[in-house]
Amino acid sequence: MSFEEAIKELEEIIEKLENENLPLKKAQELFERAGELSKFAQDELSKTTGKLYMIKKELQQEEEV
């Protein structure tokens, strides 16, 4: 799953939770899935941020040489 796919599914879940009159069990399942997707997306952002930081650091070191 990509970051973009996770965000899209998360948006769909939020829309369902906000706009549909769901049975409690279904709402709970969707809420749990939203938590999983949110964690996945946050992890992906953290990885990307780390990679970008490393690239920036390498570029700064090259400029100093």
MODELLER restraints for C-alpha pairs under 7 A, 6 or more apart:
rsr = mdl.restraints
at = mdl.atoms
rsr.add(forms.Gaussian(group=physical.xy_distance, feature=features.Distance(at['CA:3:A'], at['CA:41:A']), mean=5.65, stdev=0.5))
rsr.add(forms.Gaussian(group=physical.xy_distance, feature=features.Distance(at['CA:3:A'], at['CA:44:A']), mean=6.60, stdev=0.5))
rsr.add(forms.Gaussian(group=physical.xy_distance, feature=features.Distance(at['CA:6:A'], at['CA:37:A']), mean=5.70, stdev=0.5))
rsr.add(forms.Gaussian(group=physical.xy_distance, feature=features.Distance(at['CA:6:A'], at['CA:41:A']), mean=6.55, stdev=0.5))
rsr.add(forms.Gaussian(group=physical.xy_distance, feature=features.Distance(at['CA:10:A'], at['CA:34:A']), mean=5.69, stdev=0.5))
rsr.add(forms.Gaussian(group=physical.xy_distance, feature=features.Distance(at['CA:10:A'], at['CA:37:A']), mean=6.44, stdev=0.5))
rsr.add(forms.Gaussian(group=physical.xy_distance, feature=features.Distance(at['CA:13:A'], at['CA:30:A']), mean=6.31, stdev=0.5))
rsr.add(forms.Gaussian(group=physical.xy_distance, feature=features.Distance(at['CA:13:A'], at['CA:34:A']), mean=6.77, stdev=0.5))
rsr.add(forms.Gaussian(group=physical.xy_distance, feature=features.Distance(at['CA:17:A'], at['CA:27:A']), mean=6.57, stdev=0.5))
